[in-house]
Amino acid sequence: MAEAAYTDVAIIGAGPAGLMAALALSRLGVGVKVVDRRLLGEAAGQADGIQPRMLEIWDSFHIGEELRRRGTHVHKTVIYKPNIDGTGITKDAETLNITVPSAKYPYEVLAPVETIEGILVDALRENGVIVDQPTVPLDLTIHETCGDSRNEFPVELSLAKLKASYIRTHHISQMDRNNLADNADAVEFVQVLRAKYLIGCDGGRSWVRKKVNISLEGDQTELPWGVVDFTPITNFPSCRAKNIIQSPTVGAMGYLPRPNGTARMYLMLKTPLSSDSDGPLNERQSVKAIETGFLPFKMEVTDITWSSIYTVAQRVAERFSYKNRVFIAGDACHTHSPKGGQGANASMTDACNLAWKLAYVIQGWATPGLLSSYEDERRPHSKALIEFDKEIFKLLNPTGVSPEEYQELWRLNNMFTTGIGLRYSSTLIVPRFQELAPGLVIGERFPKGTVIRQCDWNPVDLQDLMPYNGKFRLLFFPGDITQPVAAHCLQQSVKAFMNSGGQDRPECWEIITVLNVSKETDPYNLVSELPIPLNNVYMDDRLRENGSTGQLHLEFGIEPDKSVIALVRPDGHICMLLPLNPPHIHDIKNYLTSL
């Protein structure tokens, strides 16, 4: 057995959840070790739709542009229904895929999971983190955290590094690789890894979840679905849009465009799987259904790169952690269908929610009690996701999908599906003073908004000022500082924050000031006396209809005579709104010291 290794956080599973958790933690200075049972570069199928909020999150890691460049942008959804004589399909309606005005990116990006994971892997490599694969976990022990030499690293994993050559020559499936531990020909070496925390991102059949006896609650659907990744040869008129199709011969189908002229098809199989198919996973059954389901249009299926037939489990883990020491994320804690385009998005959002909290505890900036908020915030969202998935299944049924009902369901839930409307409620969210800025919804992500940087007049989106670097942001909206009252309020509030202990742990916070004045206004004499970098001073220079500045203040609901502070968490969610005045500065200090 190789010598024991040590790390802050061990991560099992290198799908979107595991890679995002590793990237977030490594960006925050936390040591990570990632293991995965797959071969290097091995990926197929799985989630491939990235929603508008996740695109914003990827921007916070400076990797969003690469994903948008390599993915397919889906702006339109088209719905087809059976034609009058029942011999084929005809277009019923078309609509915007994303209808949320506050979305920074009004589209969904579709890309193969190997592209999504590849970008994350490259970003990790830049941070010096390499995924250890193929490696499978053998055993897990959680030691007591007092009176023991293992106190600092209570998580003990036994890991088997497998021989890639053996897996390839013997065609060992991904699921069967956990059974190779006793095969000396298949194992390169066994290692003990000790960590402070463990995150299980190892899928719906999670080894980690089972080792700590966390059960999944929910149901297994009965009807099988087929999925095929292929290159279409077609005259289908909306082959570069998302399509929801009710075929009279096949039933419910979903068509998704992908990069380089490829596509993915989902289709409900009305009958049990036949036993005489000689194709992989009854591939012939799906291909035949696709080719007949698009009539009268031609849809020839070529160059199949992946296919599968599956039934859907709609389940949520009874809890998301074990003793606040072992955590599960992604499919390990919630399983559902891909019909809502939420799989990778929910998984990576789990990771971003958990990572900054783990970093704060590991760095000594917060107590371990902070970690309980992960389950408090993410489990309700997972339950809501399952309920939404059930609503989709009610419409995509063997008797036929109603285009009108489907369109209305999507319209009503677009804030949810895009991720823009995700609102947390926990001890970390302080629901006071919402009336100060109705457009800055406490618990939701800070919205997009263009401001002008005072030092060089560059236009900047406020979201771009909030990279995922572990800092809370104090966004000061003091109003028109050419007015003595507003200028005095800003000066005294900043000084009060610094005097209350704000100078402690400067790595945990940052002040950004947005002034309701024109860009020609020179605030140098005011802000030069304050501990605010000049490149953190911005102007809301856009004009309202009445000709005054402050269009963004108007969109946020901040009245011209009001001064507001928005406290934004490291993951971009607004946790507190306060009047901008010295007495309320202590509320911020108390919040930060209570973590």
FIGUKE-60396 format. One line per 4 residues: number of its first residue (from 1); for each residue x, y, z of C-alpha. Coordinates in nm, 3 decimals. Layout:
<recs>
NUM> X:Y:Z; ...
</recs>
This chain:
<recs>
1> 0.000:0.000:0.000; 0.129:0.344:-0.097; 0.203:0.602:0.170; -0.101:0.795:0.299
5> -0.182:1.126:0.133; -0.351:1.428:0.293; -0.584:1.696:0.161; -0.839:1.945:0.286
9> -1.131:1.809:0.082; -1.161:1.477:-0.097; -1.407:1.462:-0.388; -1.532:1.136:-0.533
13> -1.673:1.180:-0.882; -1.553:1.412:-1.159; -1.876:1.498:-1.332; -2.004:1.857:-1.341
17> -2.072:1.862:-0.964; -1.734:1.722:-0.861; -1.533:1.932:-1.105; -1.715:2.251:-1.011
21> -1.666:2.178:-0.639; -1.296:2.119:-0.698; -1.260:2.435:-0.907; -1.443:2.651:-0.654
25> -1.246:2.516:-0.358; -0.910:2.541:-0.533; -0.986:2.902:-0.631; -1.043:2.970:-0.260
29> -0.707:2.828:-0.157; -0.840:2.494:-0.033; -0.651:2.174:-0.110; -0.856:1.919:-0.305
33> -0.810:1.565:-0.429; -1.050:1.441:-0.698; -1.090:1.075:-0.793; -1.310:0.924:-1.061
37> -1.367:0.569:-1.179; -1.384:0.666:-1.546; -1.092:0.650:-1.785; -0.927:0.976:-1.882
41> -1.150:1.148:-2.136; -1.427:0.891:-2.099; -1.771:1.053:-2.107; -2.093:0.995:-2.293
45> -2.452:1.112:-2.272; -2.555:1.280:-1.948; -2.662:1.640:-1.903; -2.572:1.889:-2.174
49> -2.791:2.199:-2.125; -2.647:2.501:-1.943; -2.905:2.755:-1.828; -2.868:3.137:-1.814
53> -2.788:3.156:-1.441; -2.520:2.889:-1.474; -2.367:3.089:-1.759; -2.339:3.379:-1.515
57> -2.175:3.150:-1.260; -1.928:3.025:-1.521; -1.844:3.389:-1.590; -1.758:3.429:-1.221
61> -1.490:3.163:-1.279; -1.378:3.330:-1.605; -1.468:3.024:-1.814; -1.810:3.125:-1.949
65> -1.683:3.273:-2.274; -1.520:2.944:-2.375; -1.840:2.750:-2.313; -2.049:2.997:-2.512
69> -1.797:2.979:-2.797; -1.807:2.600:-2.816; -2.175:2.540:-2.744; -2.498:2.581:-2.939
73> -2.710:2.881:-2.836; -3.079:2.792:-2.819; -3.309:3.092:-2.846; -3.624:2.931:-2.988
77> -3.858:2.650:-2.886; -4.096:2.502:-3.144; -4.392:2.280:-3.059; -4.533:2.026:-3.305
81> -4.862:1.839:-3.285; -5.025:1.564:-3.496; -5.156:1.685:-3.830; -5.525:1.670:-3.915
85> -5.525:1.325:-4.076; -5.292:1.173:-3.812; -5.022:1.075:-4.060; -4.749:1.299:-3.923
89> -4.671:1.621:-3.740; -4.731:1.990:-3.806; -4.601:2.303:-3.635; -4.832:2.433:-3.364
93> -4.641:2.718:-3.199; -4.301:2.873:-3.157; -4.173:3.086:-2.871; -3.862:3.217:-2.705
97> -3.681:2.948:-2.511; -3.589:3.201:-2.239; -3.848:3.467:-2.149; -3.688:3.617:-1.836
101> -3.603:3.986:-1.902; -3.343:3.994:-1.622; -3.136:3.712:-1.773; -2.792:3.835:-1.873
105> -2.784:3.562:-2.138; -3.131:3.511:-2.292; -3.056:3.165:-2.422; -2.956:2.815:-2.318
109> -2.621:2.667:-2.424; -2.613:2.304:-2.534; -2.283:2.120:-2.549; -2.168:1.759:-2.504
113> -2.081:1.675:-2.147; -1.724:1.604:-2.255; -1.700:1.969:-2.364; -1.846:2.093:-2.035
117> -1.622:1.868:-1.828; -1.322:1.940:-2.050; -1.341:2.314:-1.986; -1.366:2.251:-1.611
121> -1.074:2.007:-1.620; -0.858:2.260:-1.806; -0.943:2.529:-1.551; -0.856:2.289:-1.269
125> -0.526:2.203:-1.432; -0.436:2.572:-1.430; -0.483:2.559:-1.052; -0.257:2.255:-1.027
129> -0.537:2.003:-0.971; -0.539:1.681:-1.173; -0.824:1.429:-1.157; -0.695:1.091:-1.041
133> -0.853:0.831:-1.269; -0.942:0.554:-1.305; -0.966:0.523:-0.926; -1.239:0.365:-0.715
137> -1.310:0.397:-0.342; -1.284:0.082:-0.134; -1.363:0.189:0.220; -1.454:0.495:0.427
141> -1.393:0.561:0.796; -1.489:0.875:0.987; -1.272:0.910:1.297; -1.366:1.100:1.608
145> -1.240:1.457:1.597; -1.094:1.483:1.947; -0.823:1.301:2.138; -0.684:1.140:1.825
149> -0.382:1.201:1.607; -0.622:1.202:1.309; -0.812:1.494:1.461; -0.734:1.733:1.176
153> -0.804:1.477:0.901; -1.091:1.262:1.033; -1.203:1.131:0.693; -1.007:0.822:0.590
157> -1.054:0.676:0.244; -0.904:0.364:0.096; -0.866:0.405:-0.281; -0.766:0.164:-0.555
161> -0.591:0.305:-0.861; -0.697:0.082:-1.151; -0.499:-0.009:-1.459; -0.646:0.167:-1.760
165> -0.509:-0.100:-1.991; -0.693:-0.374:-1.802; -1.024:-0.186:-1.819; -0.989:-0.129:-2.192
169> -0.888:-0.482:-2.286; -1.153:-0.643:-2.064; -1.426:-0.389:-2.147; -1.513:-0.328:-1.784
173> -1.819:-0.104:-1.752; -1.808:0.206:-1.534; -2.044:0.054:-1.279; -1.846:-0.272:-1.254
177> -1.516:-0.100:-1.176; -1.594:-0.083:-0.807; -1.577:-0.463:-0.804; -1.214:-0.486:-0.921
181> -1.047:-0.429:-0.583; -0.962:-0.797:-0.529; -0.824:-0.846:-0.879; -0.447:-0.799:-0.861
185> -0.426:-0.782:-1.240; -0.663:-0.483:-1.244; -0.524:-0.279:-0.952; -0.210:-0.070:-0.987
189> -0.191:0.023:-0.617; -0.405:0.096:-0.312; -0.370:0.423:-0.124; -0.505:0.577:0.195
193> -0.627:0.934:0.159; -0.701:1.141:0.468; -0.908:1.456:0.444; -1.087:1.710:0.656
197> -1.406:1.676:0.452; -1.549:1.450:0.181; -1.789:1.539:-0.099; -1.965:1.258:-0.281
201> -2.041:1.365:-0.639; -2.061:1.009:-0.766; -2.401:0.994:-0.928; -2.743:0.848:-0.863
205> -2.597:0.520:-0.732; -2.355:0.707:-0.509; -2.105:0.494:-0.319; -2.052:0.777:-0.072
209> -2.423:0.815:0.000; -2.458:0.445:0.068; -2.150:0.433:0.294; -2.300:0.692:0.529
213> -2.649:0.539:0.511; -2.834:0.827:0.348; -3.145:0.708:0.170; -3.324:0.853:-0.133
217> -3.691:0.941:-0.094; -3.929:0.938:-0.389; -4.055:0.722:-0.675; -3.938:0.535:-0.982
221> -4.133:0.606:-1.301; -4.240:0.310:-1.512; -4.236:0.404:-1.880; -3.898:0.380:-2.054
225> -3.740:0.666:-2.244; -3.487:0.646:-2.523; -3.207:0.897:-2.582; -2.983:0.910:-2.887
229> -2.695:1.142:-2.980; -2.653:1.149:-3.358; -2.600:1.354:-3.671; -2.927:1.415:-3.855
233> -2.976:1.423:-4.229; -3.305:1.606:-4.249; -3.536:1.862:-4.407; -3.697:1.930:-4.069
237> -3.744:2.309:-4.075; -3.653:2.384:-3.710; -3.359:2.149:-3.667; -3.148:2.423:-3.501
241> -3.414:2.504:-3.241; -3.539:2.310:-2.939; -3.846:2.108:-3.041; -4.121:1.947:-2.836
245> -4.309:1.703:-3.057; -4.627:1.501:-3.017; -4.610:1.237:-3.288; -4.923:1.034:-3.365
249> -4.710:0.724:-3.416; -4.447:0.761:-3.143; -4.583:0.998:-2.880; -4.380:1.255:-2.690
253> -4.037:1.344:-2.831; -3.782:1.614:-2.757; -3.522:1.731:-3.010; -3.218:1.933:-2.902
257> -2.962:2.086:-3.142; -2.597:2.041:-3.053; -2.267:2.173:-3.190; -2.137:2.083:-3.537
261> -2.477:1.997:-3.677; -2.542:1.715:-3.429; -2.851:1.658:-3.218; -2.994:1.471:-2.922
265> -3.335:1.303:-2.919; -3.546:1.202:-2.623; -3.849:0.987:-2.692; -4.103:0.807:-2.480
269> -4.130:0.436:-2.557; -4.491:0.332:-2.519; -4.425:-0.042:-2.512; -4.187:-0.254:-2.301
273> -3.842:-0.310:-2.445; -3.830:-0.591:-2.698; -3.599:-0.881:-2.624; -3.490:-0.957:-2.980
277> -3.289:-0.642:-3.047; -2.928:-0.697:-3.140; -2.833:-0.328:-3.106; -2.679:-0.172:-2.799
281> -2.949:-0.097:-2.541; -3.216:-0.166:-2.801; -3.086:0.114:-3.020; -3.284:-0.002:-3.321
285> -3.611:0.061:-3.139; -3.520:0.425:-3.075; -3.387:0.485:-3.427; -3.701:0.347:-3.588
289> -3.918:0.564:-3.364; -3.720:0.875:-3.453; -3.738:0.815:-3.827; -4.115:0.754:-3.822
293> -4.195:1.014:-3.557; -4.086:1.308:-3.775; -4.304:1.224:-4.076; -4.378:1.389:-4.315
297> -4.028:1.532:-4.265; -3.716:1.331:-4.334; -3.507:1.253:-4.024; -3.227:1.009:-4.103
301> -3.023:0.901:-3.801; -2.651:0.877:-3.877; -2.325:0.863:-3.683; -2.473:0.762:-3.347
305> -2.222:0.848:-3.074; -2.432:0.740:-2.775; -2.768:0.588:-2.702; -2.948:0.458:-2.398
309> -3.286:0.350:-2.271; -3.380:0.436:-1.916; -3.656:0.491:-1.665; -3.658:0.797:-1.445
313> -3.620:0.804:-1.067; -3.763:1.119:-0.905; -3.596:1.117:-0.566; -3.426:1.345:-0.312
317> -3.184:1.237:-0.040; -3.328:1.244:0.312; -3.031:1.458:0.411; -2.736:1.610:0.230
321> -2.462:1.551:0.484; -2.333:1.316:0.750; -2.219:1.487:1.070; -2.132:1.797:0.863
325> -1.821:1.604:0.763; -1.938:1.411:0.455; -2.154:1.587:0.194; -2.329:1.472:-0.120
329> -2.397:1.685:-0.428; -2.545:1.651:-0.774; -2.718:1.327:-0.871; -2.596:1.174:-0.545
333> -2.863:1.377:-0.364; -3.132:1.438:-0.629; -3.232:1.231:-0.932; -3.483:1.338:-1.195
337> -3.540:1.335:-1.568; -3.342:1.551:-1.813; -3.666:1.702:-1.950; -3.633:2.026:-1.756
341> -3.269:2.081:-1.852; -3.168:2.105:-1.487; -2.926:1.818:-1.419; -2.583:1.976:-1.459
345> -2.715:2.314:-1.348; -2.854:2.193:-1.016; -2.540:1.985:-0.958; -2.298:2.272:-1.016
349> -2.514:2.506:-0.807; -2.488:2.254:-0.522; -2.112:2.274:-0.556; -2.096:2.654:-0.557
353> -2.322:2.676:-0.254; -2.114:2.430:-0.054; -1.763:2.529:-0.159; -1.738:2.880:-0.013
357> -1.885:2.756:0.317; -1.630:2.475:0.341; -1.353:2.722:0.258; -1.465:2.961:0.532
361> -1.466:2.682:0.791; -1.132:2.537:0.678; -0.969:2.883:0.677; -1.103:2.951:1.026
365> -1.327:3.237:0.914; -1.650:3.066:1.021; -1.770:2.800:1.265; -1.865:2.450:1.144
369> -2.227:2.547:1.204; -2.217:2.735:0.874; -2.210:2.404:0.690; -2.566:2.318:0.798
373> -2.695:2.591:0.569; -2.593:2.382:0.266; -2.874:2.133:0.326; -3.110:2.407:0.448
377> -3.074:2.590:0.116; -3.020:2.318:-0.142; -3.262:2.047:-0.028; -3.576:2.263:-0.066
381> -3.463:2.354:-0.417; -3.411:1.985:-0.497; -3.763:1.903:-0.376; -3.903:2.185:-0.591
385> -3.710:2.044:-0.887; -3.869:1.703:-0.840; -4.216:1.858:-0.825; -4.147:2.046:-1.147
389> -4.022:1.724:-1.307; -4.347:1.554:-1.212; -4.545:1.834:-1.377; -4.349:1.779:-1.698
393> -4.422:1.407:-1.682; -4.795:1.475:-1.650; -4.784:1.648:-1.988; -4.535:1.416:-2.160
397> -4.751:1.106:-2.127; -4.848:0.818:-2.356; -5.187:0.974:-2.439; -5.025:1.284:-2.582
401> -4.863:1.612:-2.490; -5.079:1.923:-2.503; -4.873:2.195:-2.676; -5.074:2.469:-2.506
405> -5.031:2.321:-2.159; -4.661:2.256:-2.215; -4.603:2.612:-2.335; -4.789:2.753:-2.035
409> -4.600:2.530:-1.788; -4.271:2.650:-1.932; -4.380:3.014:-1.924; -4.487:2.993:-1.560
413> -4.165:2.820:-1.457; -3.910:3.006:-1.668; -3.767:3.189:-1.367; -3.715:2.849:-1.205
417> -3.574:2.668:-1.510; -3.329:2.946:-1.593; -3.203:2.954:-1.234; -3.260:3.330:-1.225
421> -3.542:3.292:-0.972; -3.354:3.069:-0.728; -3.418:3.223:-0.385; -3.256:3.090:-0.070
425> -3.416:3.098:0.273; -3.199:3.009:0.570; -3.027:3.163:0.870; -2.787:3.325:0.621
429> -3.070:3.525:0.460; -3.198:3.828:0.655; -3.544:3.922:0.517; -3.555:4.284:0.636
433> -3.574:4.616:0.453; -3.681:4.462:0.121; -3.878:4.780:0.056; -3.552:4.975:0.022
437> -3.479:4.809:-0.314; -3.763:4.587:-0.444; -3.553:4.499:-0.751; -3.278:4.350:-0.534
441> -3.463:4.045:-0.405; -3.317:3.920:-0.078; -3.213:3.557:-0.121; -3.184:3.577:-0.502
445> -2.871:3.632:-0.706; -2.761:3.992:-0.758; -2.905:4.096:-1.095; -2.724:4.222:-1.399
449> -2.681:4.597:-1.438; -2.447:4.820:-1.637; -2.255:5.096:-1.461; -1.966:5.325:-1.564
453> -1.630:5.290:-1.390; -1.538:5.640:-1.277; -1.162:5.616:-1.326; -1.179:5.533:-1.698
457> -1.548:5.550:-1.801; -1.552:5.184:-1.900; -1.901:5.026:-1.892; -1.909:4.727:-1.659
461> -2.178:4.480:-1.556; -2.209:4.463:-1.178; -2.213:4.083:-1.195; -1.865:4.093:-1.346
465> -1.743:4.264:-1.028; -1.830:3.956:-0.827; -1.591:3.675:-0.925; -1.608:3.357:-0.721
469> -1.318:3.442:-0.492; -1.468:3.397:-0.146; -1.549:3.762:-0.077; -1.866:3.918:0.053
473> -1.950:4.235:-0.139; -2.083:4.547:0.029; -2.253:4.739:-0.249; -2.306:5.096:-0.135
477> -2.574:5.298:-0.315; -2.533:5.641:-0.149; -2.728:5.830:-0.414; -2.622:6.173:-0.543
481> -2.303:6.252:-0.350; -2.296:6.605:-0.488; -2.552:6.659:-0.215; -2.384:6.713:0.125
485> -2.621:6.482:0.312; -2.547:6.185:0.080; -2.172:6.255:0.084; -2.163:6.276:0.463
489> -2.367:5.954:0.496; -2.125:5.764:0.273; -1.819:5.890:0.457; -1.956:5.811:0.800
493> -2.087:5.469:0.701; -1.756:5.354:0.554; -1.568:5.481:0.857; -1.817:5.309:1.088
497> -1.762:4.980:0.905; -1.387:5.005:0.935; -1.404:5.109:1.301; -1.640:4.821:1.380
501> -1.378:4.569:1.278; -1.415:4.585:0.903; -1.038:4.610:0.873; -1.014:4.255:1.006
505> -0.995:3.978:0.744; -0.995:4.207:0.437; -0.973:3.890:0.224; -1.339:3.824:0.315
509> -1.504:4.146:0.198; -1.491:4.420:-0.062; -1.672:4.755:-0.091; -1.819:4.858:-0.426
513> -1.978:5.200:-0.453; -2.239:5.292:-0.714; -2.311:5.666:-0.729; -2.627:5.815:-0.877
517> -2.444:6.087:-1.071; -2.323:6.149:-1.424; -1.983:6.016:-1.527; -1.849:6.372:-1.550
521> -1.886:6.408:-1.174; -1.549:6.393:-0.996; -1.583:6.226:-0.655; -1.208:6.213:-0.595
525> -1.200:6.448:-0.297; -1.466:6.238:-0.127; -1.357:5.882:-0.198; -0.982:5.942:-0.180
529> -1.022:5.974:0.197; -1.199:5.639:0.220; -1.057:5.283:0.205; -1.230:5.224:-0.128
533> -1.009:5.166:-0.435; -1.083:5.420:-0.706; -1.150:5.137:-0.952; -1.434:5.025:-0.721
537> -1.623:5.351:-0.769; -1.894:5.341:-1.038; -2.154:5.576:-1.178; -2.516:5.498:-1.262
541> -2.490:5.729:-1.560; -2.785:5.605:-1.767; -3.065:5.858:-1.798; -3.422:5.807:-1.689
545> -3.713:5.929:-1.899; -3.714:6.254:-1.702; -3.354:6.322:-1.806; -3.194:6.258:-1.466
549> -2.930:5.992:-1.404; -3.001:5.672:-1.215; -3.180:5.436:-1.454; -3.028:5.136:-1.273
553> -3.141:5.277:-0.936; -3.489:5.297:-1.086; -3.471:4.932:-1.202; -3.355:4.824:-0.857
557> -3.634:5.028:-0.697; -3.399:5.258:-0.502; -3.567:5.597:-0.455; -3.361:5.910:-0.539
561> -3.362:6.024:-0.176; -3.266:5.683:-0.033; -2.923:5.533:0.044; -2.891:5.154:0.053
565> -2.636:4.881:0.129; -2.670:4.539:-0.035; -2.463:4.262:0.124; -2.389:3.992:-0.135
569> -2.252:3.647:-0.048; -1.951:3.488:-0.217; -2.187:3.285:-0.438; -2.360:3.600:-0.565
573> -2.681:3.580:-0.358; -2.812:3.886:-0.175; -2.826:3.811:0.197; -2.912:4.150:0.343
577> -3.040:4.499:0.257; -2.989:4.789:0.497; -3.023:5.166:0.504; -2.685:5.323:0.437
581> -2.615:5.490:0.769; -2.370:5.430:1.055; -2.615:5.270:1.302; -2.694:4.986:1.059
585> -2.329:4.921:0.978; -2.309:4.719:1.300; -2.567:4.478:1.156; -2.319:4.389:0.882
589> -2.038:4.342:1.131; -2.261:4.121:1.349; -2.363:3.916:1.044; -2.007:3.852:0.930
593> -1.881:3.766:1.278; -2.175:3.529:1.337; -2.083:3.296:1.053
</recs>
